[in-house]
């Protein structure tokens, strides 16, 4: 069976091409430089192919679930009380409770404190989420899943069994486990006084959704639960889309208000801000945020939430319209380099640089 985006014919062509390159590498009489170039091309192509195979196994077979279970066991042993110390945010009758799970993930409980009703976002560790539900004394009535990856959806089965009236929401395009209530772009989930809008943000996965809690009913800031689309000073990898797709999804978020609170799916703040300092070393907003984040992480305190207004000031993946980034990345990809980067090209270049920065 072919995996997403790869027809059986294309797999045969790719395999044949790789075999041809192997033969050329070993029998070519060309110069050493040419052979090194071919070897680099072969390695790059092989890595991409191996990644696609591994990703398909993770997302489409039981091997992905076994890998997730192994992650879960290791994280519970290493962080019995969670990887970070979190603080809930309490508004007028609404509570947002971050739950640290796995090695760097966050799940969330959104609670209507008057009705004692709760919504869970991306409950990857069902035991940790259940412990918070019991501690808060609330009734879980809905699960909002941003996407299918096991580190965001792994708790759907157990929680939906433990809470028989619990509904599991998500995008049907994404193959989310134990989905009961499909959502589309702009659909609204209502629980008590909670009004939560689903926004389609493909790129990380084909059916990725983010969830926007409307602040108007409780006269407070809106809250964006961004999954793996957007992090503090970073964005998710494009596994099932193009740079243009991811840019469009990020622009969806950019259309929200500056005071919107960002609740991401991972604790990546220190690493992300370090990379942002490479591409914009003179950004004072980034420097101030980095100092605060470092103080937080020294005490293992969570760095979420930030606000979208803050993110606009230092997150390079939200600043692809800024001339300073164009200048920082040098000549554009055209023949002369004079045309500069399109925003999608700039986003892709930032991702490549981020990967190189992480590997050092």
C-alpha positions as CSV (number, residue, x, y, z in Angstrom):
1,X,0.0,0.0,0.0
2,X,1.3,3.5,-0.8
3,X,1.4,6.2,1.9
4,X,-0.2,9.6,1.7
5,X,0.9,11.6,-1.4
6,X,2.9,8.7,-2.8
7,X,1.3,6.6,-5.5
8,X,2.5,3.0,-6.1
9,X,4.0,4.2,-9.5
10,X,5.9,7.0,-7.8
11,X,7.4,4.6,-5.3
12,X,8.7,2.4,-8.0
13,X,10.2,5.4,-9.9
14,X,11.8,6.7,-6.6
15,X,13.2,3.3,-5.8
16,X,14.6,2.9,-9.3
17,X,16.1,6.4,-9.1
18,X,17.8,5.6,-5.8
19,X,19.2,2.4,-7.2
20,X,20.6,4.2,-10.2
21,X,22.3,6.8,-8.0
22,X,23.9,4.0,-6.0
23,X,25.3,2.5,-9.2
24,X,26.6,5.8,-10.4
25,X,28.3,6.5,-7.1
26,X,30.3,3.3,-7.3
27,X,31.1,3.0,-11.0
28,X,31.3,6.6,-12.2
29,X,34.7,7.5,-13.7
30,X,34.0,11.2,-13.0
31,X,35.9,13.5,-10.7
32,X,35.9,13.2,-6.9
33,X,33.9,16.4,-6.7
34,X,31.2,15.1,-8.9
35,X,31.0,11.9,-7.0
36,X,30.8,13.8,-3.7
37,X,28.0,15.8,-5.2
38,X,26.1,12.7,-6.2
39,X,26.7,11.1,-2.8
40,X,25.2,14.2,-1.1
41,X,22.2,14.1,-3.4
42,X,21.8,10.4,-2.7
43,X,22.0,10.9,1.0
44,X,19.5,13.7,1.0
45,X,17.0,11.7,-1.1
46,X,17.5,8.7,1.1
47,X,16.8,10.6,4.2
48,X,13.6,12.1,2.8
49,X,12.4,8.6,1.7
50,X,13.3,7.0,5.0
51,X,11.5,9.8,6.8
52,X,8.4,9.3,4.7
53,X,8.4,5.6,5.5
54,X,8.9,6.2,9.2
55,X,6.2,8.9,9.3
56,X,3.8,6.6,7.6
57,X,4.5,3.8,10.0
58,X,4.0,6.2,13.0
59,X,0.7,7.7,11.8
60,X,-0.9,4.7,10.0
61,X,0.1,1.5,11.8
62,X,0.1,0.0,15.3
63,X,3.9,0.7,15.5
64,X,3.1,4.4,16.1
65,X,0.9,3.5,19.1
66,X,3.6,1.2,20.5
67,X,6.1,4.1,20.2
68,X,3.7,6.4,22.0
69,X,3.2,4.0,24.8
70,X,7.0,3.7,25.2
71,X,7.2,7.5,25.4
72,X,4.5,7.6,28.0
73,X,6.2,5.1,30.2
74,X,9.5,6.8,30.1
75,X,8.0,10.3,30.7
76,X,6.0,9.0,33.7
77,X,9.2,7.5,35.2
78,X,11.3,10.6,34.5
79,X,8.7,13.2,35.4
80,X,6.3,11.7,38.0
81,X,4.9,15.2,38.7
82,X,5.2,16.5,35.1
83,X,8.0,18.1,33.2
84,X,7.0,21.7,34.3
85,X,5.3,23.5,37.1
86,X,2.2,25.1,35.7
87,X,-0.2,27.8,36.9
88,X,-3.9,27.9,36.0
89,X,-5.5,31.1,34.7
90,X,-8.8,32.0,36.2
91,X,-11.2,34.4,34.6
92,X,-14.8,35.3,35.3
93,X,-16.1,31.8,35.8
94,X,-13.7,30.2,33.4
95,X,-10.5,28.4,34.3
96,X,-7.7,27.3,31.9
97,X,-5.5,24.6,33.5
98,X,-2.3,23.5,31.7
99,X,-1.3,19.8,32.3
100,X,2.4,18.9,31.6
101,X,2.5,15.5,29.9
102,X,5.1,13.3,28.2
103,X,8.5,15.0,28.0
104,X,7.5,18.4,26.8
105,X,3.8,18.3,25.8
106,X,0.9,20.3,27.3
107,X,-2.7,19.1,27.6
108,X,-5.3,21.5,28.8
109,X,-8.5,21.5,30.8
110,X,-11.0,24.4,30.0
111,X,-13.4,24.6,32.9
112,X,-16.8,26.3,33.3
113,X,-16.4,26.8,37.1
114,X,-20.1,27.5,37.7
115,X,-21.5,24.5,35.8
116,X,-18.5,22.3,36.8
117,X,-18.1,21.2,33.2
118,X,-14.7,20.6,31.6
119,X,-13.3,20.3,28.1
120,X,-9.9,18.6,27.5
121,X,-7.5,19.7,24.7
122,X,-5.1,17.1,23.3
123,X,-5.1,14.7,26.3
124,X,-2.1,12.6,25.5
125,X,-1.7,11.1,29.0
126,X,-5.1,10.0,30.2
127,X,-3.9,9.3,33.8
128,X,-2.6,12.8,34.2
129,X,-5.7,14.4,32.7
130,X,-8.0,12.2,34.8
131,X,-6.0,13.2,38.0
132,X,-6.7,16.9,37.2
133,X,-10.3,16.2,36.5
134,X,-10.8,14.5,39.9
135,X,-8.8,17.2,41.7
136,X,-11.0,20.0,40.1
137,X,-14.2,18.0,40.8
138,X,-15.6,18.6,37.3
139,X,-17.3,16.5,34.7
140,X,-15.5,15.9,31.4
141,X,-18.0,16.3,28.6
142,X,-15.7,17.0,25.5
143,X,-12.3,16.3,24.1
144,X,-10.9,18.7,21.5
145,X,-8.1,17.1,19.4
146,X,-5.9,19.3,17.3
147,X,-4.5,16.5,15.2
148,X,-3.9,12.7,14.9
149,X,-0.4,12.4,16.3
150,X,-0.3,10.1,19.3
151,X,1.3,12.6,21.6
152,X,-1.9,14.7,21.2
153,X,-4.6,12.0,20.8
154,X,-3.3,9.1,22.8
155,X,-5.6,9.6,25.7
156,X,-8.8,9.7,23.7
157,X,-9.7,6.0,24.1
158,X,-9.3,5.8,27.9
159,X,-11.0,9.1,28.7
160,X,-13.9,8.5,26.5
161,X,-14.4,5.1,28.2
162,X,-14.1,6.6,31.7
163,X,-16.5,9.4,30.8
164,X,-19.3,7.8,28.8
165,X,-21.0,11.1,27.9
166,X,-17.7,12.6,26.7
167,X,-17.6,13.6,23.0
168,X,-14.4,13.5,21.0
169,X,-14.1,16.4,18.5
170,X,-11.6,16.8,15.6
171,X,-11.2,17.0,11.9
172,X,-12.3,13.8,10.1
173,X,-9.6,14.3,7.5
174,X,-7.0,13.6,10.1
175,X,-7.9,10.1,11.2
176,X,-8.1,11.0,14.9
177,X,-8.6,7.9,17.1
178,X,-12.1,7.5,18.7
179,X,-13.5,10.6,17.0
180,X,-17.3,10.9,17.6
181,X,-18.1,14.5,16.5
182,X,-16.4,15.7,13.2
183,X,-15.6,19.4,13.0
184,X,-15.0,21.7,10.0
185,X,-13.5,25.2,9.8
186,X,-15.4,27.8,11.9
187,X,-17.6,25.1,13.6
188,X,-18.4,26.1,17.3
189,X,-18.4,23.7,20.3
190,X,-20.6,25.0,23.1
191,X,-20.1,23.7,26.7
192,X,-21.9,25.7,29.4
193,X,-20.7,29.2,28.9
194,X,-17.7,28.1,26.9
195,X,-17.8,28.9,23.2
196,X,-14.9,27.3,21.3
197,X,-14.4,27.8,17.6
198,X,-12.5,25.3,15.4
199,X,-10.1,26.9,12.8
200,X,-8.7,24.8,10.0
201,X,-4.9,25.1,10.0
202,X,-3.4,22.4,7.7
203,X,0.3,22.0,7.2
204,X,1.6,20.1,10.2
205,X,-1.0,17.5,9.3
206,X,-3.7,17.7,6.6
207,X,-6.5,18.1,9.1
208,X,-4.9,20.1,11.8
209,X,-7.3,22.3,13.8
210,X,-6.7,25.0,16.4
211,X,-9.3,26.0,18.9
212,X,-10.3,29.5,19.9
213,X,-12.1,30.1,23.2
214,X,-14.2,33.2,22.8
215,X,-13.4,35.6,25.7
216,X,-16.6,37.7,25.2
217,X,-19.0,35.5,27.3
218,X,-16.7,35.8,30.4
219,X,-15.4,39.3,29.6
220,X,-11.8,38.2,29.4
221,X,-9.1,37.5,26.8
222,X,-9.7,34.9,24.1
223,X,-7.5,31.8,24.3
224,X,-5.9,30.0,21.4
225,X,-5.1,26.3,21.8
226,X,-2.6,25.9,19.0
227,X,-1.5,22.3,19.1
228,X,1.5,21.9,16.8
229,X,0.8,24.9,14.6
230,X,2.3,27.7,16.7
231,X,4.6,27.7,19.8
232,X,6.2,30.5,21.8
233,X,8.6,31.9,19.2
234,X,8.2,28.9,16.9
235,X,5.9,26.9,14.6
236,X,5.4,23.3,13.8
237,X,7.0,21.2,11.1
238,X,5.2,20.9,7.8
239,X,4.6,17.1,7.6
240,X,1.6,17.0,5.3
241,X,1.6,20.2,3.3
242,X,3.8,22.9,1.7
243,X,5.3,26.1,3.0
244,X,2.4,27.9,1.3
245,X,-0.1,25.8,3.2
246,X,1.6,26.5,6.6
247,X,1.9,30.2,5.8
248,X,-1.8,30.4,5.1
249,X,-2.5,28.7,8.5
250,X,-0.2,31.0,10.3
251,X,-1.9,34.0,8.7
252,X,-5.2,32.6,10.0
253,X,-3.7,33.1,13.5
254,X,-2.3,36.5,12.7
255,X,-5.8,37.7,12.1
256,X,-6.7,37.3,15.8
257,X,-6.3,40.0,18.4
258,X,-3.1,41.0,20.1
259,X,-4.5,40.1,23.6
260,X,-5.3,36.5,22.6
261,X,-3.5,34.1,24.9
262,X,-1.5,31.5,23.2
263,X,-1.6,28.0,24.8
264,X,0.8,25.8,22.7
265,X,1.1,22.0,22.5
266,X,4.8,21.9,23.6
267,X,7.3,23.6,25.9
268,X,9.8,24.7,23.3
269,X,10.3,28.3,24.4
270,X,14.0,28.5,25.3
271,X,15.1,26.6,22.2
272,X,12.9,28.7,19.9
273,X,14.0,32.0,21.3
274,X,17.6,30.9,21.0
275,X,17.1,30.4,17.3
276,X,15.2,33.7,17.0
277,X,18.3,35.4,18.3
278,X,20.3,33.9,15.5
279,X,18.1,35.5,12.8
280,X,17.3,38.7,14.7
281,X,20.1,39.3,17.2
282,X,19.2,42.9,17.8
283,X,15.5,42.2,18.5
284,X,15.0,43.7,22.0
285,X,11.6,42.1,22.5
286,X,13.1,38.7,22.0
287,X,16.0,39.5,24.4
288,X,13.6,40.5,27.1
289,X,11.4,37.5,26.6
290,X,14.5,35.2,26.6
291,X,15.6,36.5,30.0
292,X,12.2,35.9,31.4
293,X,12.0,32.4,29.9
294,X,15.4,31.4,31.3
295,X,14.4,32.5,34.8
296,X,11.2,30.4,34.4
297,X,13.0,27.3,33.2
298,X,15.7,27.4,35.9
299,X,12.8,26.7,38.3
300,X,11.1,24.3,35.8
301,X,8.2,26.7,35.5
302,X,6.0,26.7,32.4
303,X,6.4,29.5,30.0
304,X,2.8,29.5,28.7
305,X,0.8,31.5,27.9
306,X,2.2,34.2,25.8
307,X,0.1,36.6,23.8
308,X,-0.2,36.9,20.0
309,X,0.9,40.5,20.4
310,X,4.1,39.3,22.0
311,X,4.6,36.7,19.3
312,X,4.3,39.2,16.6
313,X,7.3,41.1,18.1
314,X,9.8,38.2,18.2
315,X,8.5,35.0,16.6
316,X,10.3,34.8,13.2
317,X,7.7,32.5,11.7
318,X,5.1,35.2,12.2
319,X,7.4,37.9,10.9
320,X,7.9,36.8,7.3
321,X,6.6,40.1,6.1
322,X,9.4,42.0,7.9
323,X,12.2,43.4,5.8
324,X,14.7,42.8,8.6
325,X,14.3,39.0,8.1
326,X,14.8,39.4,4.3
327,X,18.0,41.2,5.0
328,X,19.2,38.8,7.7
329,X,18.8,35.7,5.4
330,X,20.8,37.3,2.6
331,X,20.2,37.1,-1.2
332,X,17.1,35.5,-2.4
333,X,16.8,32.1,-4.1
334,X,16.6,33.5,-7.7
335,X,19.5,33.4,-10.2
336,X,20.8,36.9,-9.2
337,X,19.5,36.9,-5.6
338,X,18.0,40.4,-6.2
339,X,14.4,39.3,-6.2
340,X,14.4,38.4,-2.5
341,X,12.3,35.7,-0.9
342,X,8.5,35.3,-1.1
343,X,7.0,34.9,2.3
344,X,6.6,31.1,1.7
345,X,10.2,30.8,0.7
346,X,11.2,32.7,3.7
347,X,9.2,30.4,5.9
348,X,10.9,27.4,4.4
349,X,14.3,28.9,4.7
350,X,13.7,29.7,8.4
351,X,12.7,26.0,9.0
352,X,15.8,24.8,7.3
353,X,18.0,27.1,9.4
354,X,16.1,26.1,12.5
355,X,16.9,22.4,11.8
356,X,20.6,23.2,11.3
357,X,20.6,25.3,14.5
358,X,19.1,22.4,16.5
359,X,21.6,19.9,15.1
360,X,24.6,21.8,16.4
